Amino acid sequence: MKLLVCDDDISTIDVIQSQLDCKELGISKILRAYNGVMAREVIDAENPDLILCDIGMPLSNGLEVLEYVYNKNPDIEFSFLTCYESFEYAQKAIRYGVTSYLTKPFDLEEVKVCIQKMIANVRKKKEKDTREQSQYDSLMSSVFRQACDGVLGTDREMVDAGLRINGVDFNADSKWRVVFSCADITDAIKKTWSKELLLFTASKIHDEVILDYIGSAHTVVNSDDRFIWSFCFVQGETDRDALKERCETLISFGNRYMSLNPVVIISDVFSFYQASNVVTELYDSMRKLRYYSGKIFYQDQLNKEAIETSPALNESQILWYFKKRDSAGYGEYLSNILENCNGSEQTLDHLRRELINIYINHFRDNGMSSNTIFMDPDIIALDEKSNTGKKAFMKYAEGLFNLQQIKLQEQIDSEDIIIRAKRYIDENYHENIDRNDVAAVAFVTPNYLSKLFKSSMNMNLREYINQLRIEEAKRLLLSTSMSVSEIASYVGYFNISYFSTVFHKIVGVSPFDWRTEGGSENEAK
């Protein structure tokens, strides 16, 4: 805390500054002023927490300084240290909430007690402010979440009643905007951010950057396994171009510190009772814009017709073609997508961004750098023309697929066959896979793979797959309420009788007994 000592008697300040144990008291800095005018300048520049002030000073007296402080920041703790014992002065000091009124000559211990009392008052005020802010944040975030989720409804009178019940200081007709951001969290999670910390930080950062508010009162955050969405509610009179500048800062901060590159939509102004409808519209727009990372859109400037007709790529389907090395199926799938879209430059650019994102994630998941494909000169040339027409887009998409297959093959060729086989099984054991699938991934014949796997692992492929499936089944039996048949299907067995047989053979008891009797103590040794 900072202490300002204001007195035209310099020796008084010198004694206090030299004799007080600042470290013991928790004072980080002692400021000096020799008259009331100088005191005001120091207060404006340094914003002290504590003020110890004389009354009789040139240019402006201590009472005038007290009034100035009271009007500027009443939370500053103020005490007088003066030669005046006037009842009138003391009465005025009490009226303005002065902590202490000490008279000269002073005892240093008395000054110390006075400062300790002022410090205690500052801490109490801060604790109170913290509690009040926490209550305010909780109330406001609850109201905004209710609005987003449609809990308050869309009827003006019902929303107004809900706001009154919640005790907020605005009504259903109050004007608002929403700053809606969406970001892919893949990179952030890989850089050790937990989803919980991302949600917490996103809420804080939106309030601070967009609203200059230190807290998390105005932002509602949600997420799934891939994306995080944030709705920041802003008073409607806020200029949208000023908001855009703040959104640019938000994107820059996300890139630099959180490994997030959000896309942002700034909504039109709306009455609060319309909030849930606006949020729904923004969600629908964002679903088609989420791959435009780092971009900012105004809601009223979105080409709604183009967005509504922009098709979405099925990432799982494309990854399936990658895995099966099915270039024909991949090409046919994209051709069908293009056939059913308008082929405009904006639509093709939207598809291009979606496709790029799928390739980037695929390369990351396989421990490869996407630069090996996107920095290729031939791909760059195809990319530049990809939104000029459907044929150009298909050439670009096919070029990506072919180069991706080459790069993946190069990586596979450098790995051990058993490592490739095990990795594939570990990732896909819950699916209906057999040795032919594994052999195709390892690029060897099924018979050769079986012999090599048996000699290396002391078990055959089927035994290894069963072992992985049963271990996962054991975990699910004890940690979930899923039925045995649901668990059997989940781990890859579509015949519960066969699942029970395999389970009993490996564990020593049936899956029902394993769950009933608590697990490991019944496991066969």
C-alpha positions as CSV (number, residue, x, y, z in Angstrom):
1,M,0.0,0.0,0.0
2,K,1.1,3.6,-0.7
3,L,1.1,6.2,2.1
4,L,1.0,10.0,1.4
5,V,2.2,12.2,4.2
6,C,1.3,15.9,3.5
7,D,2.7,18.6,5.8
8,D,4.4,22.0,5.3
9,D,6.7,21.0,8.1
10,I,9.3,18.9,6.2
11,S,10.8,17.6,9.5
12,T,7.5,15.9,10.4
13,I,7.6,14.0,7.1
14,D,11.2,13.1,7.6
15,V,10.6,11.6,11.0
16,I,7.7,9.5,9.9
17,Q,9.5,8.3,6.8
18,S,12.7,7.4,8.6
19,Q,11.2,6.0,11.8
20,L,8.3,3.9,10.5
21,D,8.9,0.2,9.7
22,C,7.3,0.2,6.3
23,K,7.9,-3.5,5.7
24,E,6.3,-4.5,9.0
25,L,3.3,-2.3,8.2
26,G,3.0,-3.5,4.6
27,I,3.6,0.0,3.1
28,S,5.4,-0.2,-0.3
29,K,6.0,3.5,-0.8
30,I,5.8,6.7,1.2
31,L,4.8,9.8,-0.9
32,R,5.5,13.4,0.2
33,A,3.6,16.7,-0.3
34,Y,4.3,20.1,1.3
35,N,1.0,21.9,0.6
36,G,-2.5,21.1,-0.5
37,V,-2.0,21.8,-4.2
38,M,1.0,19.5,-4.3
39,A,-1.1,16.9,-2.4
40,R,-3.8,16.9,-5.1
41,E,-1.1,16.4,-7.8
42,V,0.4,13.5,-6.0
43,I,-3.1,12.0,-5.4
44,D,-3.9,12.2,-9.1
45,A,-0.6,10.7,-10.2
46,E,-0.1,8.0,-7.5
47,N,-3.6,7.2,-6.2
48,P,-2.4,6.4,-2.6
49,D,-4.3,4.1,-0.3
50,L,-3.6,6.0,2.9
51,I,-3.2,9.8,3.5
52,L,-1.8,11.4,6.7
53,C,-2.4,15.1,6.4
54,D,-1.8,18.4,8.2
55,I,-4.6,21.0,8.3
56,G,-2.9,24.3,8.2
57,M,-0.9,24.4,5.0
58,P,-0.2,27.1,2.3
59,L,-2.1,27.3,-1.1
60,S,-4.7,24.8,0.0
61,N,-5.4,23.5,3.5
62,G,-5.9,20.0,4.8
63,L,-9.7,20.3,4.9
64,E,-9.8,21.2,1.2
65,V,-7.6,18.2,0.5
66,L,-10.0,16.0,2.5
67,E,-13.0,17.2,0.4
68,Y,-11.1,16.6,-2.8
69,V,-10.2,13.0,-1.7
70,Y,-13.8,12.4,-0.6
71,N,-15.2,13.4,-4.0
72,K,-12.5,11.7,-6.0
73,N,-12.2,8.4,-4.2
74,P,-13.9,7.9,-0.8
75,D,-12.2,4.5,-0.4
76,I,-8.9,6.2,0.4
77,E,-8.2,6.2,4.1
78,F,-7.6,9.6,5.5
79,S,-6.3,10.8,8.9
80,F,-5.3,14.2,10.2
81,L,-2.0,14.9,12.0
82,T,-2.2,18.6,13.0
83,C,-1.6,21.3,15.6
84,Y,-5.3,22.3,15.5
85,E,-7.5,20.9,18.3
86,S,-10.6,22.8,17.0
87,F,-13.9,21.0,17.6
88,E,-15.1,22.4,14.3
89,Y,-12.3,20.8,12.5
90,A,-12.7,17.5,14.3
91,Q,-16.5,17.6,13.6
92,K,-15.9,18.1,9.8
93,A,-13.3,15.3,9.9
94,I,-15.9,12.9,11.4
95,R,-18.5,14.0,8.8
96,Y,-16.1,13.0,6.0
97,G,-15.2,9.6,7.6
98,V,-11.7,10.5,8.7
99,T,-10.1,7.5,10.5
100,S,-8.1,9.3,13.1
101,Y,-7.5,12.9,14.3
102,L,-4.0,13.1,15.9
103,T,-2.6,16.3,17.3
104,K,1.0,17.5,17.5
105,P,3.4,16.9,19.1
106,F,2.7,13.3,18.2
107,D,3.9,10.1,19.5
108,L,5.4,7.8,16.8
109,E,3.7,4.7,18.3
110,E,0.3,6.6,18.1
111,V,1.0,7.3,14.4
112,K,1.8,3.6,13.9
113,V,-1.5,2.5,15.5
114,C,-3.3,5.1,13.3
115,I,-1.7,3.7,10.2
116,Q,-2.5,0.1,11.2
117,K,-6.1,1.1,11.7
118,M,-6.3,2.7,8.2
119,I,-4.7,-0.4,6.6
120,A,-7.2,-2.7,8.3
121,N,-10.0,-0.5,7.0
122,V,-8.6,-0.7,3.5
123,R,-8.5,-4.4,3.6
124,K,-12.1,-4.7,4.9
125,K,-13.3,-2.5,2.1
126,K,-11.4,-4.6,-0.5
127,E,-12.8,-7.8,1.0
128,K,-16.3,-6.3,0.9
129,D,-15.7,-5.2,-2.7
130,T,-14.5,-8.6,-3.7
131,R,-17.6,-10.3,-2.1
132,E,-19.9,-7.8,-3.8
133,Q,-18.2,-8.2,-7.2
134,S,-18.4,-12.0,-6.9
135,Q,-22.1,-11.8,-6.1
136,Y,-22.6,-9.4,-9.0
137,D,-20.6,-11.6,-11.4
138,S,-22.6,-14.6,-10.3
139,L,-26.0,-12.8,-10.8
140,M,-25.2,-11.3,-14.2
141,S,-23.6,-14.4,-15.7
142,S,-26.7,-16.4,-14.5
143,V,-29.1,-14.0,-16.2
144,F,-27.1,-13.9,-19.4
145,R,-26.9,-17.7,-19.5
146,Q,-30.6,-18.0,-18.9
147,A,-31.1,-15.6,-21.8
148,C,-28.8,-17.7,-24.1
149,D,-30.5,-21.0,-23.1
150,G,-34.0,-19.6,-23.6
151,V,-34.9,-20.0,-19.9
152,L,-36.3,-16.5,-19.7
153,G,-38.4,-17.0,-22.9
154,T,-39.0,-14.5,-25.6
155,D,-42.2,-12.9,-24.4
156,R,-41.4,-9.3,-23.4
157,E,-43.5,-9.3,-20.3
158,M,-42.2,-12.7,-19.1
159,V,-38.6,-11.7,-19.7
160,D,-39.2,-8.4,-17.8
161,A,-40.7,-10.4,-14.9
162,G,-37.7,-12.7,-14.9
163,L,-35.3,-9.8,-14.8
164,R,-37.2,-8.2,-11.8
165,I,-37.0,-11.5,-10.0
166,N,-33.3,-11.7,-10.6
167,G,-32.9,-8.1,-9.3
168,V,-30.9,-6.7,-12.2
169,D,-30.8,-3.0,-13.1
170,F,-32.1,-3.3,-16.7
171,N,-35.4,-4.3,-18.3
172,A,-36.6,-6.4,-21.2
173,D,-36.4,-3.4,-23.6
174,S,-32.8,-2.5,-22.8
175,K,-30.6,-2.5,-25.8
176,W,-27.7,-4.9,-26.2
177,R,-25.2,-6.4,-28.7
178,V,-23.5,-9.8,-28.4
179,V,-19.9,-10.4,-29.3
180,F,-19.9,-14.1,-30.3
181,S,-16.5,-15.8,-30.7
182,C,-15.7,-19.4,-31.6
183,A,-12.3,-21.1,-31.5
184,D,-10.8,-24.5,-32.2
185,I,-9.2,-25.7,-28.9
186,T,-7.1,-28.5,-30.5
187,D,-3.8,-26.6,-30.2
188,A,-4.5,-25.2,-26.8
189,I,-5.3,-28.7,-25.4
190,K,-2.1,-30.0,-26.9
191,K,-0.2,-27.2,-25.2
192,T,-1.4,-28.5,-21.8
193,W,-4.4,-26.1,-21.4
194,S,-7.2,-28.0,-19.6
195,K,-10.7,-27.3,-21.0
196,E,-11.8,-26.0,-17.5
197,L,-9.0,-23.4,-17.5
198,L,-9.8,-22.4,-21.1
199,L,-13.4,-21.8,-20.2
200,F,-12.5,-19.8,-17.1
201,T,-9.9,-17.7,-18.9
202,A,-12.1,-17.1,-21.9
203,S,-14.8,-15.7,-19.7
204,K,-12.4,-13.4,-17.9
205,I,-10.6,-12.2,-21.1
206,H,-13.8,-11.4,-23.0
207,D,-15.0,-9.2,-20.1
208,E,-11.7,-7.5,-19.7
209,V,-10.9,-6.9,-23.4
210,I,-14.4,-6.2,-24.7
211,L,-15.8,-4.3,-21.7
212,D,-12.8,-3.2,-19.6
213,Y,-14.4,-5.1,-16.8
214,I,-12.2,-7.1,-14.4
215,G,-14.4,-10.1,-13.7
216,S,-16.6,-12.6,-15.5
217,A,-20.1,-11.1,-15.4
218,H,-21.0,-10.5,-19.0
219,T,-19.7,-13.6,-20.8
220,V,-21.3,-17.0,-21.2
221,V,-19.0,-19.8,-22.4
222,N,-19.7,-23.3,-23.7
223,S,-17.6,-26.0,-25.4
224,D,-17.6,-29.4,-27.0
225,D,-14.7,-31.7,-27.7
226,R,-13.4,-29.4,-30.5
227,F,-14.6,-25.8,-30.1
228,I,-15.2,-23.2,-27.4
229,W,-18.0,-20.5,-27.8
230,S,-18.2,-17.3,-25.9
231,F,-21.1,-14.8,-25.9
232,C,-20.2,-11.5,-24.4
233,F,-23.1,-9.1,-23.7
234,V,-22.4,-5.5,-24.4
235,Q,-24.7,-2.4,-23.8
236,G,-26.3,-1.5,-27.1
237,E,-25.0,2.0,-27.3
238,T,-21.5,0.8,-27.8
239,D,-20.2,1.7,-31.2
240,R,-19.6,-1.4,-33.3
241,D,-16.5,-0.1,-35.0
242,A,-15.0,0.4,-31.5
243,L,-16.1,-3.1,-30.7
244,K,-14.3,-4.4,-33.8
245,E,-11.0,-2.9,-32.5
246,R,-11.5,-4.6,-29.2
247,C,-12.3,-7.9,-31.0
248,E,-9.0,-7.5,-32.9
249,T,-7.2,-7.2,-29.6
250,L,-9.1,-10.3,-28.4
251,I,-8.0,-12.4,-31.4
252,S,-4.4,-11.2,-31.0
253,F,-4.4,-12.1,-27.3
254,G,-5.9,-15.5,-28.0
255,N,-3.2,-16.2,-30.6
256,R,-0.3,-15.1,-28.5
257,Y,-1.2,-16.5,-25.1
258,M,-3.8,-19.2,-25.4
259,S,-3.1,-20.9,-28.8
260,L,-6.6,-19.9,-29.9
261,N,-7.5,-18.1,-33.1
262,P,-11.2,-17.3,-32.8
263,V,-13.7,-16.1,-35.4
264,V,-16.0,-13.3,-34.2
265,I,-19.4,-12.1,-35.1
266,I,-20.7,-8.7,-33.7
267,S,-24.4,-8.8,-33.5
268,D,-26.9,-6.2,-34.5
269,V,-28.5,-4.2,-31.6
270,F,-31.4,-6.0,-30.0
271,S,-33.8,-5.7,-27.1
272,F,-32.9,-8.0,-24.3
273,Y,-36.1,-10.1,-24.5
274,Q,-35.0,-11.1,-28.1
275,A,-31.7,-12.5,-26.8
276,S,-32.4,-16.2,-27.2
277,N,-33.5,-15.7,-30.8
278,V,-30.4,-13.7,-31.6
279,V,-28.2,-16.3,-30.0
280,T,-29.8,-19.0,-32.0
281,E,-29.3,-17.0,-35.2
282,L,-25.6,-16.4,-34.3
283,Y,-25.1,-20.1,-33.6
284,D,-26.5,-21.0,-37.0
285,S,-24.2,-18.5,-38.7
286,M,-21.2,-19.5,-36.8
287,R,-21.6,-23.1,-37.7
288,K,-20.8,-22.1,-41.3
289,L,-18.1,-19.5,-40.4
290,R,-16.2,-21.3,-37.7
291,Y,-13.3,-22.2,-40.0
292,Y,-12.7,-18.5,-40.9
293,S,-10.2,-18.2,-38.0
294,G,-9.1,-14.7,-37.1
295,K,-11.9,-13.1,-39.0
296,I,-14.5,-10.6,-37.7
297,F,-18.0,-10.3,-39.1
298,Y,-20.9,-7.9,-38.5
299,Q,-24.2,-9.7,-38.3
300,D,-26.0,-7.4,-40.7
301,Q,-23.3,-7.7,-43.3
302,L,-23.2,-11.4,-43.5
303,N,-24.3,-12.8,-46.9
304,K,-27.0,-14.9,-45.4
305,E,-28.1,-16.5,-48.6
306,A,-24.5,-17.6,-49.4
307,I,-24.0,-18.9,-45.8
308,E,-27.2,-20.8,-45.8
309,T,-26.4,-22.6,-49.0
310,S,-22.7,-23.3,-48.1
311,P,-22.4,-27.0,-47.5
312,A,-20.5,-28.5,-44.6
313,L,-17.9,-31.2,-45.1
314,N,-18.2,-34.4,-43.0
315,E,-14.8,-34.7,-41.4
316,S,-15.4,-38.3,-40.3
317,Q,-16.2,-39.3,-43.8
318,I,-13.1,-37.7,-45.3
319,L,-10.9,-39.2,-42.6
320,W,-12.4,-42.6,-43.5
321,Y,-11.2,-42.1,-47.1
322,F,-7.8,-41.1,-45.8
323,K,-7.6,-44.3,-43.7
324,K,-8.8,-46.6,-46.6
325,R,-6.6,-44.7,-49.1
326,D,-9.8,-44.4,-51.2
327,S,-9.0,-41.6,-53.7
328,A,-12.0,-42.6,-55.8
329,G,-14.5,-42.4,-52.9
330,Y,-12.9,-39.1,-51.7
331,G,-13.3,-37.6,-55.2
332,E,-16.8,-38.8,-55.6
333,Y,-17.8,-37.5,-52.2
334,L,-16.5,-34.0,-52.9
335,S,-18.0,-34.0,-56.4
336,N,-21.4,-34.7,-54.9
337,I,-20.9,-31.8,-52.5
338,L,-20.0,-29.4,-55.3
339,E,-22.8,-30.6,-57.4
340,N,-25.3,-29.5,-54.8
341,C,-23.8,-26.1,-54.1
342,N,-23.9,-22.8,-56.0
343,G,-20.2,-22.8,-56.8
344,S,-19.8,-19.1,-55.9
345,E,-16.3,-17.8,-54.9
346,Q,-17.5,-17.4,-51.3
347,T,-18.9,-20.9,-51.1
348,L,-15.8,-22.5,-52.6
349,D,-13.6,-20.5,-50.2
350,H,-15.7,-21.7,-47.3
351,L,-15.3,-25.4,-48.5
352,R,-11.5,-24.8,-49.0
353,R,-11.2,-23.5,-45.4
354,E,-13.1,-26.5,-44.0
355,L,-10.9,-28.9,-46.1
356,I,-7.7,-27.3,-45.0
357,N,-8.7,-27.6,-41.3
358,I,-9.5,-31.3,-41.8
359,Y,-6.0,-31.9,-43.3
360,I,-4.3,-29.9,-40.6
361,N,-6.0,-31.8,-37.8
362,H,-5.2,-35.1,-39.6
363,F,-1.5,-34.3,-39.8
364,R,-1.4,-33.2,-36.2
365,D,-3.1,-36.4,-35.1
366,N,-0.4,-38.4,-36.9
367,G,2.5,-36.4,-35.5
368,M,3.3,-34.7,-38.8
369,S,3.8,-31.1,-39.7
370,S,1.1,-29.7,-42.1
371,N,3.9,-27.5,-43.6
372,T,5.1,-30.5,-45.6
373,I,1.9,-30.3,-47.6
374,F,0.7,-26.7,-47.6
375,M,4.2,-25.3,-48.4
376,D,4.5,-27.5,-51.4
377,P,4.9,-25.3,-54.5
378,D,2.4,-27.3,-56.6
379,I,-0.2,-27.2,-53.8
380,I,0.3,-23.4,-53.4
381,A,-0.3,-22.9,-57.1
382,L,-3.5,-25.0,-56.9
383,D,-4.6,-23.2,-53.8
384,E,-4.4,-19.8,-55.5
385,K,-7.0,-20.9,-58.1
386,S,-9.2,-23.2,-55.8
387,N,-12.1,-20.7,-55.5
388,T,-12.3,-19.8,-59.2
389,G,-14.5,-22.7,-60.1
390,K,-15.6,-26.2,-59.2
391,K,-13.0,-27.9,-61.4
392,A,-10.2,-25.8,-59.9
393,F,-11.4,-26.8,-56.4
394,M,-11.4,-30.5,-57.3
395,K,-7.8,-30.2,-58.7
396,Y,-6.8,-28.6,-55.4
397,A,-8.6,-31.2,-53.3
398,E,-7.1,-34.1,-55.3
399,G,-3.7,-32.6,-55.1
400,L,-4.0,-32.4,-51.3
401,F,-5.1,-36.0,-51.1
402,N,-2.3,-37.4,-53.3
403,L,0.4,-35.5,-51.5
404,Q,-1.1,-36.4,-48.1
405,Q,-0.9,-40.1,-49.0
406,I,2.7,-39.8,-50.2
407,K,3.8,-38.0,-46.9
408,L,1.9,-40.5,-44.8
409,Q,3.5,-43.4,-46.6
410,E,6.9,-41.9,-46.1
411,Q,6.3,-41.7,-42.4
412,I,4.9,-45.3,-42.3
413,D,7.9,-46.6,-44.2
414,S,10.2,-45.3,-41.5
415,E,8.3,-47.0,-38.7
416,D,8.5,-50.6,-37.5
417,I,5.7,-52.9,-38.7
418,I,4.7,-54.0,-35.3
419,I,4.5,-50.4,-34.0
420,R,2.3,-49.5,-36.9
421,A,0.0,-52.5,-36.3
422,K,-0.2,-51.8,-32.6
423,R,-1.0,-48.2,-33.1
424,Y,-3.8,-49.0,-35.5
425,I,-5.3,-51.6,-33.1
426,D,-5.0,-49.3,-30.1
427,E,-6.9,-46.6,-31.9
428,N,-9.5,-48.8,-33.5
429,Y,-10.0,-51.9,-31.3
430,H,-13.6,-50.9,-30.5
431,E,-14.5,-51.2,-34.2
432,N,-15.1,-54.3,-36.2
433,I,-11.5,-54.8,-37.3
434,D,-9.6,-58.0,-38.4
435,R,-6.1,-58.9,-39.4
436,N,-6.8,-57.8,-43.0
437,D,-7.5,-54.2,-41.8
438,V,-4.3,-54.2,-39.7
439,A,-2.2,-55.7,-42.5
440,A,-3.4,-53.1,-44.9
441,V,-2.3,-50.3,-42.6
442,A,1.1,-52.0,-42.0
443,F,1.6,-52.6,-45.7
444,V,2.3,-56.3,-45.4
445,T,0.4,-59.5,-46.1
446,P,-2.0,-60.8,-43.5
447,N,-0.1,-64.1,-43.1
448,Y,3.3,-62.3,-42.7
449,L,1.8,-59.9,-40.1
450,S,0.3,-62.8,-38.1
451,K,3.6,-64.6,-37.9
452,L,5.6,-61.5,-37.1
453,F,3.1,-60.3,-34.4
454,K,3.0,-63.7,-32.7
455,S,6.8,-63.9,-32.5
456,S,7.2,-60.4,-31.3
457,M,4.2,-60.2,-28.8
458,N,3.9,-63.8,-27.7
459,M,0.2,-63.6,-28.6
460,N,-1.8,-63.4,-31.8
461,L,-3.6,-60.4,-33.2
462,R,-7.0,-61.6,-31.9
463,E,-5.7,-62.2,-28.4
464,Y,-4.2,-58.7,-28.4
465,I,-7.5,-57.1,-29.6
466,N,-9.5,-59.0,-27.0
467,Q,-7.1,-58.0,-24.3
468,L,-7.6,-54.3,-25.1
469,R,-11.4,-54.6,-25.4
470,I,-11.7,-56.5,-22.0
471,E,-9.5,-54.0,-20.2
472,E,-11.8,-51.1,-21.4
473,A,-14.9,-53.2,-20.5
474,K,-13.6,-53.7,-17.0
475,R,-13.1,-50.0,-16.5
476,L,-16.6,-49.2,-17.8
477,L,-18.3,-51.9,-15.7
478,L,-16.9,-50.2,-12.5
479,S,-17.1,-46.5,-13.5
480,T,-20.3,-46.2,-15.5
481,S,-24.0,-47.3,-15.2
482,M,-24.0,-48.6,-18.8
483,S,-25.6,-52.0,-19.2
484,V,-23.4,-55.1,-19.9
485,S,-24.8,-55.3,-23.5
486,E,-24.1,-51.6,-24.1
487,I,-20.5,-52.0,-22.9
488,A,-20.1,-55.1,-25.1
489,S,-21.2,-53.2,-28.1
490,Y,-19.1,-50.1,-27.2
491,V,-15.9,-52.1,-27.0
492,G,-16.5,-54.0,-30.2
493,Y,-18.5,-57.1,-29.4
494,F,-21.9,-57.3,-31.1
495,N,-22.7,-60.7,-29.5
496,I,-23.1,-60.4,-25.7
497,S,-22.7,-64.2,-25.3
498,Y,-19.4,-64.1,-27.1
499,F,-18.3,-61.1,-25.1
500,S,-19.2,-62.9,-21.8
501,T,-17.2,-65.9,-22.9
502,V,-14.1,-63.9,-23.8
503,F,-14.4,-61.8,-20.6
504,H,-14.6,-64.9,-18.4
505,K,-11.7,-66.5,-20.2
506,I,-9.4,-63.5,-19.6
507,V,-10.7,-62.2,-16.2
508,G,-11.9,-65.5,-14.6
509,V,-15.4,-64.3,-13.7
510,S,-18.4,-63.1,-15.8
511,P,-18.9,-59.4,-16.4
512,F,-21.9,-59.4,-14.1
513,D,-19.9,-60.9,-11.3
514,W,-17.0,-58.5,-11.9
515,R,-19.4,-55.5,-11.5
516,T,-21.3,-56.9,-8.6
517,E,-18.3,-58.0,-6.5
518,G,-16.2,-54.9,-7.1
519,G,-13.6,-56.0,-9.7
520,S,-10.0,-56.8,-9.2
521,E,-10.2,-59.1,-6.1
522,N,-12.0,-61.7,-8.3
523,E,-9.6,-61.4,-11.2
524,A,-7.9,-64.7,-12.2
525,K,-4.3,-64.7,-11.4
